């Protein structure tokens, strides 16, 4: 059996097919996830929390957004378990369906004026399912790309699912911007905001068609053939890779928080605090995310040559510093400077670190527990990072303005730098060879 790419038993699956399936599927998942965040910043306060003040309504809307992060570790646990027991491919199909159905139903949901308190309750439930779907999907998409890859290209191939995040962001933000411009403010707030959610149905159908055509990863099939699958993957992760699990969680918190400040909270700051049209923030994020789709694989390819840690440390350090001038440029109210500030934050700083994260998380754990370990550590970090960042930023602004928000992000990014510094370099690791921890695991199961 070939160790990566090439032909396997049955219909051949090329690395291009796998990468395309991972990228397109992940783009759809993130599109679904991000349009919720955009709607939470722009329309959900008035639609689902009309009886509250503007500040309270915004906080409650961002709280529903945060619910998805709380559900993501649950998705990582559930689908990580079955992904390590049954395989990666099936989990990718199931998670895409869960996310797509939940997103479509948000577009059909009556507002508070129609069904009262049930509207925000159902919104939260649907957001929970979105989180569960994404929590299970990310790990599978990254592992399929990394585990099909030849040595020396894991960083690049593992970055394409990562590129799906800005691709989903630019499509979602772009759709919102187009719908908003064509419908006008009144129609957009009344009904047109539903269109981006309803379009998810078409995207999911495309994603399913592509993902059903690829084969299981060769690394996991090697485990299947030896009949040494982990019996309780998440338990085994805690027993065999405790250090890597902790570093995986700690290293991502600052990166996740800074991203959601740049991509979500900035919309509220630009439209509410600065009084500018929402199209200014939407355009800035769409342009920056579009550029990031291309800078992520460029940085990732570099990580295959010089290692993951240099890029991870450099990107986290840049984000820690850049948050200060970022808000300074936003506060000028200059559309051009706002776009440039967002490009530097997302297309350079975030892309630098995010590019290597796919391969980095996959390489932290052995094949038998890789889905569970990568998914759980990555998604747990999201609770302390992205879930809380818009809420904390909204609360900090009346106290200390954007300077205090920047200090908060810098502190979290400093934690990320420390964790990356303590982590081992993994770019030359043989992911097919059993780690000593895995050999111990297999011997205990025998």
C-alpha positions as CSV (number, residue, x, y, z in Angstrom):
1,X,0.0,0.0,0.0
2,X,1.3,3.4,-0.9
3,X,1.8,5.6,2.1
4,X,0.4,8.8,0.6
5,X,-1.4,9.9,-2.5
6,X,-1.3,7.6,-5.5
7,X,-3.6,4.7,-6.1
8,X,-5.0,2.3,-3.4
9,X,-7.2,-0.7,-3.6
10,X,-10.5,0.2,-5.4
11,X,-11.0,3.5,-7.3
12,X,-7.9,5.7,-7.2
13,X,-8.0,9.0,-5.3
14,X,-5.4,11.6,-6.2
15,X,-4.1,14.1,-3.7
16,X,-5.6,16.8,-5.8
17,X,-9.1,15.3,-5.4
18,X,-8.6,15.0,-1.6
19,X,-7.3,18.6,-1.3
20,X,-10.2,19.9,-3.5
21,X,-12.7,18.0,-1.4
22,X,-11.3,19.2,1.9
23,X,-11.0,22.8,0.6
24,X,-14.5,23.0,-0.9
25,X,-16.2,21.2,2.0
26,X,-14.5,23.3,4.6
27,X,-15.3,26.5,2.7
28,X,-19.0,25.6,2.8
29,X,-18.8,24.7,6.5
30,X,-17.1,28.1,7.3
31,X,-19.5,30.0,5.1
32,X,-22.4,28.6,7.2
33,X,-20.6,29.4,10.4
34,X,-19.5,32.9,9.5
35,X,-22.7,34.2,8.1
36,X,-24.2,33.6,11.5
37,X,-21.5,35.8,13.0
38,X,-22.1,38.5,10.4
39,X,-25.8,38.4,11.1
40,X,-25.2,38.5,14.8
41,X,-23.2,41.7,14.4
42,X,-25.6,43.4,12.0
43,X,-29.2,42.3,12.3
44,X,-29.8,39.7,15.1
45,X,-29.9,42.3,18.0
46,X,-33.0,44.0,16.4
47,X,-34.6,40.8,15.1
48,X,-34.3,38.5,18.1
49,X,-33.6,40.8,21.1
50,X,-35.7,43.9,20.3
51,X,-36.7,44.5,24.0
52,X,-33.2,45.2,25.1
53,X,-30.9,48.3,24.7
54,X,-28.6,48.4,21.8
55,X,-25.6,47.3,23.9
56,X,-27.5,44.5,25.7
57,X,-29.0,43.3,22.4
58,X,-25.5,43.2,20.8
59,X,-24.1,41.3,23.8
60,X,-27.0,38.8,23.6
61,X,-26.5,38.4,19.8
62,X,-22.8,37.7,20.3
63,X,-23.7,35.2,23.0
64,X,-25.7,33.2,20.6
65,X,-22.7,33.3,18.3
66,X,-20.5,32.1,21.2
67,X,-22.9,29.1,21.8
68,X,-21.5,27.6,18.6
69,X,-18.0,27.6,20.1
70,X,-19.2,25.8,23.2
71,X,-20.7,23.1,21.1
72,X,-17.6,22.6,18.9
73,X,-15.7,20.5,21.5
74,X,-18.7,18.3,21.8
75,X,-18.6,17.8,18.0
76,X,-14.9,17.2,18.2
77,X,-15.5,14.5,20.9
78,X,-18.3,12.8,19.1
79,X,-16.9,12.8,15.6
80,X,-13.3,12.5,16.8
81,X,-14.3,9.2,18.5
82,X,-16.0,7.7,15.5
83,X,-13.4,9.2,13.1
84,X,-10.7,7.3,15.0
85,X,-12.9,4.2,15.2
86,X,-14.6,4.1,11.8
87,X,-12.7,6.4,9.6
88,X,-12.4,10.1,8.5
89,X,-14.6,10.1,5.3
90,X,-17.9,9.1,6.8
91,X,-17.6,11.8,9.5
92,X,-17.0,14.5,6.9
93,X,-20.3,13.6,5.1
94,X,-22.3,13.6,8.3
95,X,-20.9,16.9,9.7
96,X,-21.5,18.7,6.4
97,X,-25.2,17.6,6.5
98,X,-25.6,18.7,10.1
99,X,-24.1,22.1,9.4
100,X,-26.1,22.6,6.2
101,X,-29.5,21.7,7.6
102,X,-29.0,23.9,10.7
103,X,-27.9,26.9,8.6
104,X,-30.8,26.5,6.2
105,X,-33.3,26.4,9.1
106,X,-31.9,29.7,10.5
107,X,-32.9,31.3,7.3
108,X,-36.5,30.0,7.8
109,X,-36.7,31.0,11.5
110,X,-39.5,33.4,12.5
111,X,-38.2,36.4,14.5
112,X,-39.1,37.6,18.0
113,X,-42.0,39.7,16.7
114,X,-43.7,36.6,15.3
115,X,-43.1,33.9,17.9
116,X,-41.7,35.7,20.9
117,X,-39.2,34.1,23.2
118,X,-39.2,30.9,21.1
119,X,-37.3,32.8,18.4
120,X,-34.0,33.3,20.3
121,X,-34.4,29.8,21.9
122,X,-34.6,28.1,18.6
123,X,-31.8,30.3,17.2
124,X,-29.5,29.0,20.0
125,X,-30.5,25.4,19.4
126,X,-29.6,25.7,15.7
127,X,-26.4,27.4,16.6
128,X,-25.6,24.5,18.8
129,X,-25.9,22.1,15.8
130,X,-23.8,24.4,13.7
131,X,-21.1,24.2,16.4
132,X,-21.3,20.4,16.6
133,X,-21.0,20.1,12.9
134,X,-18.0,22.3,12.6
135,X,-16.4,20.8,15.6
136,X,-16.3,17.4,14.0
137,X,-15.7,18.6,10.4
138,X,-12.4,20.5,10.9
139,X,-10.4,17.6,12.2
140,X,-11.6,15.2,9.5
141,X,-10.9,17.7,6.6
142,X,-7.4,18.4,7.8
143,X,-6.5,14.8,8.5
144,X,-7.7,13.7,5.1
145,X,-5.4,16.2,3.4
146,X,-2.4,15.6,5.7
147,X,-2.7,11.8,5.8
148,X,-2.9,11.6,2.0
149,X,0.2,13.8,1.6
150,X,3.7,12.7,0.7
151,X,6.4,13.8,3.1
152,X,7.5,17.4,2.5
153,X,4.1,18.6,1.4
154,X,2.0,18.0,4.5
155,X,2.1,21.7,5.5
156,X,0.9,22.8,2.0
157,X,-1.8,20.2,1.6
158,X,-2.9,20.6,5.2
159,X,-3.3,24.3,4.6
160,X,-6.1,24.0,2.0
161,X,-8.7,23.2,4.6
162,X,-7.4,26.2,6.5
163,X,-7.8,28.3,3.4
164,X,-11.5,27.2,3.5
165,X,-12.0,29.5,6.5
166,X,-11.2,32.8,4.7
167,X,-12.8,31.5,1.6
168,X,-16.0,30.8,3.5
169,X,-15.6,34.2,5.2
170,X,-15.2,36.1,1.9
171,X,-18.1,34.3,0.3
172,X,-20.4,34.8,3.3
173,X,-19.4,38.4,3.7
174,X,-19.6,39.1,0.0
175,X,-23.1,37.6,-0.2
176,X,-24.2,39.7,2.8
177,X,-22.7,42.8,1.2
178,X,-24.4,42.2,-2.2
179,X,-27.7,41.3,-0.7
180,X,-27.5,44.4,1.6
181,X,-26.6,46.7,-1.3
182,X,-29.4,45.3,-3.6
183,X,-32.2,45.1,-1.1
184,X,-31.5,48.3,0.9
185,X,-31.4,48.7,4.6
186,X,-35.1,48.3,5.2
187,X,-35.6,45.2,3.1
188,X,-32.4,43.7,4.4
189,X,-33.4,44.0,8.0
190,X,-36.9,42.7,7.2
191,X,-36.3,39.6,5.1
192,X,-33.3,39.8,2.8
193,X,-30.9,38.8,5.6
194,X,-32.3,35.2,5.2
195,X,-30.9,34.8,1.7
196,X,-27.3,33.9,2.6
197,X,-28.7,31.2,5.0
198,X,-31.0,29.7,2.4
199,X,-28.2,29.6,-0.2
200,X,-26.4,27.1,2.1
201,X,-28.7,24.3,0.7
202,X,-27.1,24.6,-2.8
203,X,-23.5,24.7,-1.4
204,X,-24.0,21.7,0.8
205,X,-25.3,19.6,-2.2
206,X,-22.1,20.5,-4.1
207,X,-19.9,19.6,-1.1
208,X,-21.6,16.2,-0.6
209,X,-21.2,15.3,-4.2
210,X,-17.4,16.0,-4.0
211,X,-16.8,14.4,-0.6
212,X,-18.6,11.1,-1.5
213,X,-16.1,10.5,-4.3
214,X,-12.9,10.3,-2.3
215,X,-11.4,7.3,-0.4
216,X,-10.4,6.9,3.2
217,X,-7.0,8.2,4.2
218,X,-4.1,5.6,3.8
219,X,-2.8,6.3,7.3
220,X,-6.1,5.3,8.9
221,X,-6.5,2.3,6.5
222,X,-3.1,1.1,7.7
223,X,-4.5,1.1,11.3
224,X,-7.7,-0.7,10.1
225,X,-5.7,-3.4,8.4
226,X,-3.7,-4.0,11.5
227,X,-6.9,-4.0,13.6
228,X,-5.3,-1.8,16.2
229,X,-7.9,1.1,16.3
230,X,-8.1,2.8,19.7
231,X,-11.0,1.6,21.8
232,X,-11.5,4.9,23.6
233,X,-9.6,7.5,21.6
234,X,-10.2,10.6,23.7
235,X,-9.3,8.8,26.9
236,X,-6.1,7.5,25.2
237,X,-5.3,11.1,24.1
238,X,-5.3,12.3,27.7
239,X,-3.2,9.3,28.8
240,X,-0.6,9.3,26.0
241,X,-0.4,12.9,24.8
242,X,-1.2,15.2,27.8
243,X,1.6,17.7,27.0
244,X,0.6,18.0,23.4
245,X,-3.0,18.4,24.3
246,X,-2.3,21.3,26.7
247,X,0.0,23.0,24.2
248,X,-2.6,22.5,21.4
249,X,-5.2,24.3,23.5
250,X,-3.1,27.1,24.9
251,X,-1.4,27.9,21.6
252,X,-4.6,28.5,19.7
253,X,-6.5,30.7,22.2
254,X,-4.8,34.0,21.2
255,X,-4.9,33.2,17.5
256,X,-8.6,32.5,17.6
257,X,-9.5,35.5,19.7
258,X,-7.5,37.9,17.5
259,X,-9.2,36.5,14.4
260,X,-12.7,37.1,15.7
261,X,-11.8,40.6,16.8
262,X,-10.6,41.3,13.3
263,X,-13.4,39.5,11.4
264,X,-16.5,39.9,13.7
265,X,-16.1,42.5,16.4
266,X,-14.7,45.0,14.0
267,X,-18.0,45.0,12.2
268,X,-19.8,46.2,15.3
269,X,-17.0,48.7,16.1
270,X,-17.1,50.2,12.6
271,X,-20.9,50.4,12.3
272,X,-21.9,51.1,15.9
273,X,-19.0,52.8,17.6
274,X,-17.7,54.8,14.6
275,X,-21.1,55.3,12.9
276,X,-19.9,54.2,9.5
277,X,-22.0,52.2,7.0
278,X,-21.8,48.4,7.6
279,X,-20.6,48.0,4.0
280,X,-17.2,49.6,5.0
281,X,-16.4,46.7,7.4
282,X,-17.9,44.1,5.2
283,X,-15.8,45.2,2.2
284,X,-12.6,45.4,4.3
285,X,-13.1,41.8,5.6
286,X,-14.1,40.5,2.2
287,X,-10.9,41.9,0.5
288,X,-8.6,40.7,3.3
289,X,-10.1,37.2,3.4
290,X,-9.9,36.9,-0.3
291,X,-6.1,37.7,-0.2
292,X,-5.7,35.3,2.8
293,X,-7.0,32.4,0.7
294,X,-3.8,32.7,-1.3
295,X,-1.3,33.8,1.4
296,X,-2.2,30.8,3.6
297,X,-0.8,28.1,1.2
298,X,2.2,30.4,0.5
299,X,3.1,30.5,4.2
300,X,2.3,26.8,4.6
301,X,4.7,25.8,1.8
302,X,7.3,27.7,3.6
303,X,6.6,25.7,6.8
304,X,7.5,22.5,4.8
305,X,11.0,23.9,4.3
306,X,11.8,25.7,7.5
307,X,9.4,24.1,10.0
308,X,6.1,24.9,11.7
309,X,7.3,26.7,14.8
310,X,9.0,29.7,13.1
311,X,5.8,30.6,11.3
312,X,3.6,29.9,14.3
313,X,5.7,32.0,16.6
314,X,6.1,34.8,14.1
315,X,2.4,35.0,13.3
316,X,1.3,35.0,16.9
317,X,3.8,37.7,17.8
318,X,2.7,39.8,14.9
319,X,-1.0,39.6,16.0
320,X,0.0,40.6,19.5
321,X,1.5,43.8,18.3
322,X,-0.7,44.6,15.3
323,X,-4.0,44.8,17.3
324,X,-2.9,48.3,18.6
325,X,-2.3,50.0,15.2
326,X,-5.3,48.0,13.8
327,X,-7.8,49.9,16.0
328,X,-5.8,53.1,15.5
329,X,-6.3,52.8,11.7
330,X,-10.0,51.9,12.2
331,X,-10.6,54.9,14.3
332,X,-9.4,57.2,11.6
333,X,-12.7,56.4,9.8
334,X,-10.9,56.3,6.5
335,X,-12.2,53.5,4.4
336,X,-8.9,52.9,2.7
337,X,-7.0,52.7,6.0
338,X,-9.6,50.3,7.4
339,X,-9.2,48.0,4.4
340,X,-5.4,48.1,4.7
341,X,-5.5,47.5,8.5
342,X,-7.7,44.4,8.0
343,X,-5.5,43.1,5.2
344,X,-2.4,43.3,7.4
345,X,-4.2,41.6,10.3
346,X,-5.8,38.7,8.4
347,X,-3.8,38.3,5.1
348,X,-0.4,38.5,6.8
349,X,-0.5,38.0,10.6
350,X,-3.3,35.5,10.8
351,X,-2.4,33.7,7.6
352,X,1.2,33.2,8.8
353,X,0.2,31.3,11.9
354,X,-3.1,29.7,10.6
355,X,-1.3,28.2,7.6
356,X,0.8,25.8,9.6
357,X,-1.9,24.9,12.2
358,X,-3.5,22.2,10.1
359,X,-0.3,20.1,9.8
360,X,0.9,21.1,13.3
361,X,-2.2,19.7,15.0
362,X,-2.2,16.6,12.9
363,X,1.5,15.9,13.7
364,X,1.0,16.4,17.5
365,X,-0.9,13.1,17.8
366,X,-0.5,9.5,16.5
367,X,-2.8,8.1,13.9
368,X,-5.0,6.0,16.3
369,X,-6.0,9.1,18.3
370,X,-5.3,11.9,15.8
371,X,-8.9,12.8,15.0
372,X,-9.8,13.0,18.7
373,X,-6.6,14.8,19.8
374,X,-6.5,17.4,17.0
375,X,-10.3,18.1,17.1
376,X,-10.6,18.3,20.9
377,X,-7.6,20.5,21.5
378,X,-8.4,22.8,18.6
379,X,-12.1,23.2,19.5
380,X,-11.6,23.6,23.2
381,X,-9.3,26.6,22.5
382,X,-12.2,28.2,20.6
383,X,-14.3,28.5,23.7
384,X,-11.6,30.6,25.5
385,X,-10.6,32.4,22.3
386,X,-13.1,33.2,19.6
387,X,-16.3,32.5,21.6
388,X,-15.5,35.1,24.3
389,X,-13.5,37.6,22.3
390,X,-16.5,39.6,20.7
391,X,-18.4,39.6,24.1
392,X,-15.3,40.7,26.1
393,X,-14.4,43.3,23.5
394,X,-18.0,44.7,23.6
395,X,-17.8,44.9,27.4
396,X,-14.3,46.4,27.5
397,X,-15.0,49.2,25.0
398,X,-17.1,51.4,27.4
399,X,-14.4,51.0,30.1
400,X,-11.1,51.5,28.2
401,X,-11.9,51.9,24.5
402,X,-10.0,50.0,21.9
403,X,-6.7,50.3,23.8
404,X,-8.0,47.9,26.5
405,X,-9.3,45.5,23.8
406,X,-5.8,45.5,22.2
407,X,-4.1,44.8,25.5
408,X,-6.5,41.8,26.1
409,X,-5.7,40.4,22.6
410,X,-1.9,41.0,23.1
411,X,-2.0,39.0,26.4
412,X,-3.7,36.0,24.8
413,X,-1.3,36.1,21.8
414,X,1.6,36.1,24.2
415,X,0.2,32.8,25.6
416,X,0.2,31.4,22.1
417,X,3.8,32.4,21.5
418,X,4.8,30.7,24.8
419,X,3.0,27.4,23.9
420,X,4.5,27.3,20.4
421,X,8.0,27.9,21.9
422,X,7.5,24.9,24.2
423,X,6.1,22.6,21.5
424,X,8.4,20.3,19.6
425,X,9.1,20.8,15.9
426,X,7.0,18.3,13.9
427,X,7.5,19.1,10.2
428,X,9.9,16.2,9.6
429,X,7.9,13.6,11.7
430,X,6.9,10.3,10.0
431,X,3.2,10.2,10.7
432,X,3.0,6.5,9.6
433,X,5.6,5.4,12.2
434,X,4.1,4.6,15.6
435,X,5.2,7.0,18.4
436,X,6.4,5.3,21.7
437,X,3.1,6.4,23.2
438,X,1.1,4.6,20.5
439,X,3.2,1.4,20.8
440,X,2.4,1.4,24.5
441,X,-1.3,1.9,23.7
442,X,-1.4,-1.0,21.2
443,X,0.4,-3.3,23.7
444,X,-2.1,-2.5,26.4
445,X,-5.0,-3.3,24.0
446,X,-3.5,-6.6,22.9
